[in-house]
Amino acid sequence: MAGIVVKPRARILHGHDWVFSSEVLKVFGKPADGDVISLKDGKDRLIGSAIYNSKSQIVGRRFSRRKQELDLDFFKRRIAQATEYRTRRGVDPKLCRVVWSESDGLPGLIIDRYGDHFVMQTLTLAMDMRKDLIANAVIDLFGNATIIERNDAPVRKAEGMELRSGVLRGDSPSQIGIEIEGVKFEIDLLHGQKTGFYLDQKHNYSVLVGYAHGRRVLDCFTNQGAFALTCVRAGAADVTGVEESSENIAGAKRNAVRNDLEVRWIEQDVFQFLRAAEKAGVQYDLIVLDPPSFTKTRSGLRDALRGYRELHMRVFKLLSKDGLLATFSCSHHVSDTAFSQAIADALVDARRSARRLRRFEQAPDHPVLPTIPETEYFKGFLLEMMPGR
């Protein structure tokens, strides 16, 4: 088997599973992009099997610590192990992320399940070359199902791949229905954001509804209206959902009609809305901040933190004396510490004080590996304003 020898200080020797181009000592055996290769240290000891792509900054991604091929049995075994892990953690097996890339030993592969529909992303070249094999493994494990590829994520370009979406197995669905916290949602698996729905927030709706009753709620970046609608159903006194995308607002409105729930929907940039609300002296008892990622790269970190600081400062000015803020970040490059500091700086700017009630972490179907920080991207806090401070 062809492969690469890593440099003595390569991060893979310290628990990570990636080999960057700058960490390669030498390449042997002329591997082709997308091949399975051997990884060796400077003493010719095998340290695992990896997928290879010379066009990527990450030339090798380890998927096993021994010699291993990517065949049908391998994919069936790994996907079955991932499914069994989630079942033990109490995850709804028919509405969850079945495979989360390196966290399940399948680098670059994401599979989300919506009942009998599976949405797959192959974000590394090796996985993309084997997507039919992976689809066969899913069918063998779960029976006849619709399998959709949502390979429209820009990160594919870093692996030298084109963007595409389509149906790999089964019939093309138009819209499918799911239910969360008693609210029915219609989602578009072929065209909706990410794989159709933000499954990483699924377990947090049940947390927020416990605080919604009788409160004036503002749901910023409402997307398809999940937080807004679950809060209304939980007995919120008044709910406003703000979203810049006209397509998302239209979807949120349809979901509201479907559930016979009333929300004030506003199609506007959230920052503009918050500035206008401050001038108007509007107050809310519960605000939800669930924005898209503020940066996809480390170079954009400073601007992202500036954006988080301004966003939170404006929100703190709109909260009632004992109001609550549920705030989330899905920017991997924004660390927990940096996010906390941005919030603290915003409190100072707004001249408010707050207590932290709880911390939000990734759902059990998005497991985190301590040795691979890139598997963790989601973080959040529930804060309570302190009256009289």
Long-range contacts (C-beta under 8 A, 24 or more apart in sequence): 1-29, 1-36, 1-37, 1-38, 1-49, 1-67, 2-27, 2-28, 2-29, 2-30, 2-31, 2-35, 2-37, 2-38, 2-52, 3-27, 3-28, 3-29, 3-31, 3-37, 3-38, 3-39, 3-40, 3-50, 4-28, 4-31, 4-37, 4-38, 4-39, 4-40, 4-52, 4-59, 4-60, 5-40, 5-41, 5-42, 5-44, 6-39, 6-40, 6-41, 6-42, 6-47, 7-42, 8-41, 8-42, 12-39, 12-47, 12-48, 12-60, 12-62, 13-41, 13-47, 14-371, 15-371, 15-372, 16-371, 16-372, 17-48, 17-50, 17-61, 17-62, 17-63, 17-102, 17-107, 17-371, 17-372, 18-58, 18-60, 18-61, 18-62, 18-372, 18-374, 19-50, 19-58, 19-59, 19-60, 19-61, 19-62, 20-57, 20-58, 20-59, 21-57, 21-58, 21-59, 24-59, 24-60, 33-125, 33-160, 34-125, 34-126, 34-128, 34-129, 35-126, 36-68, 36-69, 36-70, 36-126, 38-67, 51-107, 51-108, 51-124, 51-125, 51-126, 51-127, 52-126, 53-124, 53-125, 53-126, 53-159, 53-160, 55-125, 55-159, 55-160, 56-124, 56-125, 56-158, 56-159, 56-160, 57-158, 61-102, 61-107, 61-108, 61-124, 61-126, 62-107, 63-105, 63-106, 63-107, 64-105, 70-126, 70-130, 70-133, 71-133, 72-133, 72-136, 72-137, 72-140, 75-106, 75-130, 75-133, 75-134, 75-137, 76-137, 76-140, 76-141, 78-104, 78-105, 78-106, 79-104, 79-106, 79-111, 79-134, 79-137, 79-138, 79-141, 80-141, 81-105, 82-106, 83-141, 85-367, 86-364, 86-365, 89-364, 89-365, 90-364, 91-363, 91-364, 91-365, 95-178, 95-180, 95-199, 95-202, 96-199, 96-202, 96-363, 96-365, 97-199, 97-200, 97-363, 97-365, 97-366, 98-365, 100-365, 100-366, 100-367, 100-375, 101-375, 102-369, 102-372, 102-374, 102-375, 103-366, 103-367, 103-368, 103-369, 103-372, 103-375, 104-367, 108-159, 109-134, 110-195, 111-138, 112-195, 112-196, 112-199, 114-176, 114-178, 114-187, 114-189, 114-196, 114-197, 115-176, 115-178, 116-144, 116-145, 116-146, 117-145, 117-146, 117-147, 117-148, 117-170, 117-173, 117-176, 117-189, 118-142, 118-145, 118-146, 118-147, 118-148, 119-147, 119-148, 119-149, 119-150, 119-189, 119-195, 119-196, 120-147, 120-148, 120-149, 120-150, 120-168, 121-149, 121-150, 121-151, 121-153, 121-195, 122-149, 122-151, 123-151, 123-153, 123-155, 123-156, 123-159, 124-159, 125-159, 125-160, 125-161, 128-156, 128-159, 128-161, 131-168, 132-168, 135-168, 135-169, 138-169, 139-169, 144-170, 145-169, 145-170, 146-170, 146-171, 146-172, 146-173, 148-173, 148-189, 148-190, 150-189, 150-190, 150-194, 150-195, 150-196, 154-296, 155-296, 165-190, 165-191, 166-190, 180-205, 180-226, 180-230, 181-205, 181-206, 181-209, 181-230, 181-233, 181-234, 182-230, 182-233, 183-226, 183-229, 183-230, 183-233, 183-255, 183-259, 183-261, 184-255, 184-258, 184-259, 185-224, 185-226, 185-229, 185-255, 185-258, 186-251, 186-254, 186-255, 186-258, 187-224, 188-251, 192-224, 192-251, 193-223, 193-248, 197-224, 197-226, 198-223, 198-226, 198-290, 199-363, 199-365, 200-330, 200-362, 200-363, 200-366, 200-378, 201-226, 201-227, 201-290, 201-328, 201-363, 202-363, 203-363, 203-364, 204-326, 204-328, 204-360, 204-380, 205-230, 207-358, 207-360, 207-382, 208-286, 208-288, 208-326, 209-233, 209-234, 210-234, 211-286, 211-324, 211-382, 212-236, 212-286, 215-284, 215-285, 215-286, 215-324, 216-283, 216-284, 216-285, 216-286, 216-320, 217-284, 217-285, 217-286, 217-287, 217-288, 218-242, 218-284, 218-286, 218-287, 218-288, 218-318, 219-287, 219-288, 219-290, 220-270, 220-273, 220-274, 220-287, 220-288, 220-289, 220-290, 220-291, 220-315, 221-270, 221-289, 221-290, 221-291, 221-292, 222-248, 222-249, 222-252, 222-265, 223-248, 223-252, 223-290, 224-248, 224-251, 224-252, 224-255, 225-251, 225-252, 225-253, 225-255, 225-256, 225-263, 225-265, 227-288, 227-290, 227-326, 228-252, 228-263, 228-288, 229-255, 229-256, 229-259, 229-261, 229-263, 231-286, 231-288, 232-261, 232-262, 232-263, 233-259, 233-261, 236-286, 238-264, 239-263, 239-264, 240-264, 240-265, 240-266, 240-284, 241-265, 241-266, 242-266, 242-268, 242-270, 242-273, 243-267, 243-270, 244-268, 244-269, 244-270, 270-311, 271-310, 271-311, 271-314, 274-311, 274-314, 274-315, 274-318, 275-314, 277-318, 278-314, 278-317, 278-318, 282-318, 283-318, 283-319, 283-320, 283-323, 284-318, 284-319, 284-320, 284-323, 285-319, 285-320, 285-322, 285-323, 285-324, 286-323, 286-324, 286-325, 286-326, 287-315, 287-318, 287-319, 287-323, 287-324, 287-325, 287-326, 288-326, 288-327, 289-315, 289-325, 289-326, 289-327, 289-328, 290-326, 290-328, 291-328, 291-329, 292-330, 293-329, 293-330, 293-331, 293-332, 293-377, 294-329, 294-331, 294-334, 295-331, 295-333, 295-334, 296-333, 297-333, 298-333, 300-333, 301-333, 301-334, 301-338, 304-331, 304-333, 304-334, 305-334, 305-338, 305-341, 305-342, 308-334, 308-339, 308-342, 308-343, 308-346, 309-342, 309-345, 309-346, 309-349, 310-346, 311-346, 312-342, 312-343, 312-346, 312-347, 312-350, 313-346, 313-349, 313-350, 314-350, 315-346, 316-346, 316-347, 316-349, 316-350, 316-352, 316-354, 316-385, 317-350, 317-352, 319-352, 319-385, 320-385, 321-385, 321-387, 321-388, 322-384, 322-385, 322-386, 322-387, 323-384, 323-385, 324-357, 324-382, 324-383, 324-384, 324-385, 325-354, 325-381, 325-382, 325-383, 325-385, 326-360, 326-380, 326-381, 326-382, 327-380, 327-381, 327-383, 328-360, 328-378, 328-379, 328-380, 329-378, 329-379, 329-380, 330-377, 330-378, 331-377, 332-373, 332-374, 332-376, 332-377, 334-379, 336-379, 339-379, 340-381, 343-381, 343-383, 352-385, 352-386, 352-389, 353-385, 353-386, 353-389, 354-383, 354-384, 354-385, 354-386, 355-383, 355-384, 355-386, 356-381, 356-382, 356-383, 356-384, 357-382, 357-383, 357-384, 358-382
